[in-house]
Each structure stands twice: as structure tokens, then as C-alpha cells.
Amino acid sequence: ETHSGAPHIHTQIHTQIHTYIHTAMKLIQALLTVSLASAAPLSSRGKLFNSKVRSPLRSNTRMPNVVSRASEVSEATATEVVPEPVKEKWGYAAGSAPMGKYWDPLGFSKDKSESEMKRLREAEITHSRVAMLAFLGFMFQESLIDRPLFWSPEKGPIEGPAIYHFQQVAERFPLFWLATIPFFAFFENKRARIGWQDPTKGGDLFGINEKYEPGDFGFDPFMAYPYDNKGKAEMKQKELNNGRLAMLAVAGIMAQELVNGKTVWGNFGIPNLVPPHGPY
């Protein structure tokens, strides 16, 4: 009986081994499936690359089409014209009441280019600033009876209308006005370098730079110029209006002093606005 049951036991052992092997194969197959699925993008690219490299006949037949397409794209890119950015039109600050927005009865701005209009506005702002300082100079200088700064023992103090003070200073100190030339030359040279074109580098002789705003050459020691566009526009209009008024006022003061020889305060009947002072 023991000998007759041996084949049966051997069959069971063989069956179990076969089952274990089959199970292990299934497990290995599952692991391979998962690993291949995670590497699918890389393998797909490799298959695509291998398929193109593997068949030189197909790649050679498709190469002319690829080259022609590349040449068409390069020609289209080369002939494509990139539009230039639209340049905004320069808008200068206008006037206000009572003269109106643009008051030009003599037609100075008619048929003028942008560069010419900037040059006219530059001249207007420059004369406006000089006139505002001149008006303050007239009012302050003529309010003093004695001028200790330019007093001399031989000729005494500077007196009378301010239109003759220039000559009186030159009589007392002949080199005074020559000493001011470097001061004014420095600012004029700076203004010319910032706002005007350089004729030695192909620019116009009297041309204004495109990006230059007339009157704005970075001189703002009191930080009074606003940063926002609305504030800048208001400040430009105020400066322009006050400058025009100052030019008219200084012209009137000079004409009046030439006519009657009196100071501004003398015409108001108050010649001794400030008590006398000086090195007496």
C-alpha cells in the first residue's frame, strides 16, 4: 500500500510546485505591466524616434518636404514687417481764460512742425521765467533806499528806477557782470545738451529732441514739480499763465519808468517803503 501510494503523493507535489510557479509568473507579469505603464511616454517617444531612424527610406523621402516647409517659414519670417509703435502727438500746455485755449492772433504757430513748436514754447517758457524773476527784482530792489551790496564810498548807494541799476553796478564794479557769465553759461550749456539736437552728430541746427519737454531739464531743487500727469499739466498751465502775466507786467514797469523816471513804489506814492539802511 505504501508503494502503491507513492505516485499519488508525487503527483500532488508536482501540482503544488506548478501552482507556485504559475502564481509567481503572474506576479512578475503584473509588476512588468505596472512598470511599462509608468514609462509609456518615454517609450512612445523612443518608438517614434526609432521608427524614424529605423527606416532611412521613409526619412529620405520626407526630407525634401521638411526642408521646403522650413524654407517657407524662414522666408515668411524674413519678409514679415513688424509695425512701428504709434508715436503719440506732442501736446503742449494751452492757455486759459480770458485769452482762450490757444491764443495766437499773429499766427506764429501756423504750419509749424513739432520741432518748431517746441522751440517756440521753449523760448516762451524761458522768457516767462526770466520775467517772473525780473518782476520780483524790480519790486524788491526798488523797495530799498540804500543798496549796501553795491554801495561804494565814491559814488554812494545805487538808487532810482531799476532800469538804470545795471549801469550803476557796472560803474562801481566793472567786472561784476563778467563774473556772472560762467554761471549763466553753465545752465545754458546744460539746457542745450538736454533739449537740443547735436548738429555735429547729424541733428538739425535748431532742432529740438523728440523726447524733450520744453522747459523741463531736471532743475527742481525744491521738489515742487508733481509726479502725476494731472498735477504736471496743472503746474505747466500755472507757470505759463503767470509767466505771460509777468512778461506784460515787466514791459509795463519798464515803459512807465522810462516815461516819468520814477520807481514802481514812487508811482504808487510810497517811495520810502523800507526804512533807509546802509554803511553810513
C-alpha positions in Angstrom: 0.0 0.0 0.0 2.8 2.4 0.8 4.5 1.6 -2.5 1.2 2.0 -4.4 0.5 5.5 -2.9 3.9 7.0 -3.8 2.9 8.0 -7.3 -0.2 9.8 -5.9 2.0 11.8 -3.5 4.4 12.7 -6.2 1.6 13.9 -8.4 0.4 16.3 -5.6 3.8 17.7 -5.0 4.3 18.3 -8.7 0.9 20.0 -8.9 1.7 22.4 -6.0 5.1 23.3 -7.5 3.4 24.0 -10.8 0.8 26.2 -8.9 3.6 28.2 -7.1 5.4 28.8 -10.4 2.3 29.9 -12.1 1.5 32.3 -9.3 5.0 33.7 -9.4 4.8 34.2 -13.1 1.5 36.1 -12.7 3.0 38.3 -10.1 6.1 39.1 -12.3 3.8 39.8 -15.2 1.8 42.3 -13.1 4.9 44.1 -11.9 6.1 44.4 -15.5 2.8 45.7 -16.6 2.8 48.5 -14.0 6.4 49.5 -14.8 5.8 49.6 -18.5 2.6 51.7 -18.0 4.6 54.3 -15.9 7.2 54.5 -18.6 4.8 54.8 -21.5 5.5 58.5 -22.6 9.3 57.8 -22.7 8.8 54.5 -24.6 6.3 56.1 -27.0 8.9 58.8 -27.8 11.5 56.1 -28.2 9.3 54.1 -30.5 8.6 57.3 -32.6 12.3 58.1 -32.8 13.3 54.5 -33.6 10.7 54.2 -36.2 12.0 57.4 -38.0 15.7 56.3 -37.6 14.9 52.7 -38.4 13.5 53.4 -41.9 16.0 55.5 -43.8 14.0 55.2 -47.0 11.0 56.9 -45.4 13.1 59.6 -43.8 14.8 60.4 -47.1 11.5 60.6 -49.0 10.1 63.0 -46.4 13.2 65.2 -46.0 12.5 67.4 -49.1 9.1 68.3 -47.7 10.5 69.2 -44.4 13.2 71.3 -45.9 10.7 73.1 -48.2 8.4 73.8 -45.2 11.3 75.2 -43.2 12.4 77.4 -46.0 8.8 78.7 -46.4 8.6 79.6 -42.7 12.0 81.3 -42.8 11.1 83.4 -45.9 7.7 84.3 -44.3 9.5 85.4 -41.1 12.1 87.4 -43.1 9.5 89.2 -45.2 7.2 89.9 -42.3 7.3 93.7 -41.5 6.9 94.5 -37.8 4.8 97.7 -37.5 6.5 100.6 -35.7 4.8 101.7 -32.5 2.4 104.6 -32.9 4.1 107.8 -31.9 1.9 110.0 -29.7 1.4 113.5 -30.9 3.1 116.1 -28.6 0.5 118.2 -26.9 1.8 121.5 -25.3 0.1 123.2 -22.5 -2.6 125.6 -23.6 -3.6 128.8 -22.0 -6.7 129.7 -20.2 -9.2 132.5 -19.7 -9.5 135.2 -20.7 -7.2 134.6 -23.7 -8.8 131.2 -24.6 -7.3 127.8 -25.0 -5.0 128.7 -27.9 -4.4 132.4 -28.4 -2.3 133.2 -31.4 -3.6 136.3 -33.2 -0.4 136.8 -35.2 -0.3 133.2 -36.4 3.1 132.2 -35.1 2.1 128.6 -34.8 0.6 128.3 -38.3 2.1 125.5 -40.4 4.8 124.8 -37.8 6.4 121.4 -37.3 6.6 119.7 -33.9 10.2 120.7 -33.5 9.5 124.3 -34.4 6.5 124.5 -32.0 8.7 123.1 -29.2 11.3 125.7 -30.0 8.7 128.5 -29.7 7.4 127.0 -26.5 10.9 126.7 -25.1 11.5 130.4 -25.8 8.2 131.4 -24.3 8.8 129.4 -21.1 12.4 130.8 -20.8 11.3 134.4 -21.1 8.4 133.7 -18.7 10.8 132.5 -16.0 13.1 135.5 -16.6 10.2 137.9 -16.5 8.9 136.4 -13.2 12.3 136.8 -11.6 12.7 140.3 -13.1 9.3 141.4 -11.6 10.5 140.2 -8.2 13.8 142.0 -8.7 12.0 145.3 -9.6 9.7 145.1 -6.6 12.4 144.2 -4.1 15.3 146.3 -5.4 13.3 149.5 -5.7 11.8 149.0 -2.2 15.3 149.7 -0.7 16.5 153.2 -0.3 20.2 152.1 0.0 21.7 149.1 -1.6 24.6 148.0 0.7 25.7 145.2 -1.7 26.8 147.7 -4.4 27.5 150.7 -2.2 30.8 152.5 -2.9 32.4 155.4 -1.0 32.9 157.4 -4.2 29.5 157.0 -5.8 27.4 156.1 -2.8 24.4 153.7 -3.0 22.5 152.6 -6.0 19.2 154.5 -6.3 16.5 155.5 -8.7 14.5 153.3 -11.1 15.7 149.7 -11.6 16.1 150.2 -15.3 19.3 152.1 -14.6 20.7 149.9 -11.9 22.6 147.8 -14.4 24.7 150.8 -15.5 25.2 151.9 -11.9 26.5 148.5 -10.9 28.9 148.5 -13.9 30.2 151.9 -12.9 31.0 150.8 -9.4 32.2 147.3 -10.1 33.2 146.9 -13.8 33.9 143.2 -13.6 30.8 142.1 -11.8 28.7 141.2 -14.9 31.7 139.4 -16.4 31.9 137.2 -13.3 28.2 136.1 -13.9 28.9 134.8 -17.4 30.2 131.3 -16.3 27.1 130.9 -14.1 24.7 131.5 -16.9 26.8 129.7 -19.4 26.7 126.5 -17.3 22.9 126.4 -17.3 22.6 127.4 -20.9 25.0 124.7 -21.9 23.1 122.1 -19.8 19.8 123.2 -21.4 21.3 122.9 -24.9 22.7 119.4 -24.3 19.4 118.1 -22.9 16.8 119.7 -25.2 18.5 120.5 -28.4 19.8 118.2 -31.2 23.5 118.0 -31.8 24.3 119.2 -35.4 27.8 117.5 -35.2 26.0 114.1 -34.9 23.5 114.6 -37.8 20.9 116.6 -35.9 19.3 119.8 -37.1 21.0 123.1 -36.2 17.9 124.5 -34.4 16.1 121.2 -33.8 14.6 120.1 -30.5 14.9 116.5 -29.3 11.8 114.4 -29.8 11.6 113.3 -26.2 12.4 116.7 -24.7 9.6 118.6 -22.9 10.2 122.3 -23.3 11.4 123.9 -20.0 12.0 120.5 -18.3 15.7 120.0 -17.9 15.6 118.4 -14.4 16.1 121.5 -12.3 13.8 121.2 -9.3 15.7 122.0 -6.1 12.5 122.4 -4.0 10.8 119.2 -5.3 7.7 121.2 -6.3 7.0 119.5 -9.6 4.2 116.9 -9.3 4.7 113.3 -10.2 1.2 112.5 -11.6 0.2 113.6 -15.1 -2.8 115.7 -13.9 -0.6 117.6 -11.5 2.1 118.1 -14.1 -0.5 119.5 -16.6 -1.8 122.0 -13.9 1.7 123.1 -13.0 2.6 123.7 -16.6 -0.6 125.8 -17.1 0.1 127.8 -14.0 3.7 128.5 -14.9 2.7 129.5 -18.4 -0.1 131.9 -17.3 2.0 133.5 -14.6 4.9 133.8 -17.0 2.8 135.6 -19.6 1.4 137.9 -17.0 5.0 138.7 -15.7 6.2 139.5 -19.2 3.4 142.0 -19.6 4.0 143.4 -16.1 7.7 143.9 -16.6 7.2 145.5 -20.0 4.7 147.9 -18.4 7.1 148.7 -15.5 10.0 149.4 -17.8 7.8 151.7 -20.1 6.5 153.6 -17.1 10.0 154.2 -15.6 11.3 155.4 -19.0 8.4 157.9 -19.2 8.5 159.6 -15.8 11.7 158.4 -14.2 10.0 157.1 -11.1 10.2 153.8 -9.4 7.3 151.4 -9.1 6.7 152.5 -5.5 7.1 156.1 -6.4 4.3 155.8 -8.9 2.2 154.5 -6.1 3.1 157.4 -3.9 5.1 155.3 -1.4 8.8 155.9 -2.3 10.1 155.1 1.2 8.5 151.6 1.6 11.5 150.3 3.6 13.5 152.5 6.0 16.9 153.6 4.9 19.9 151.4 5.7 23.5 151.1 4.6 27.1 151.6 5.7 26.8 155.2 6.9 
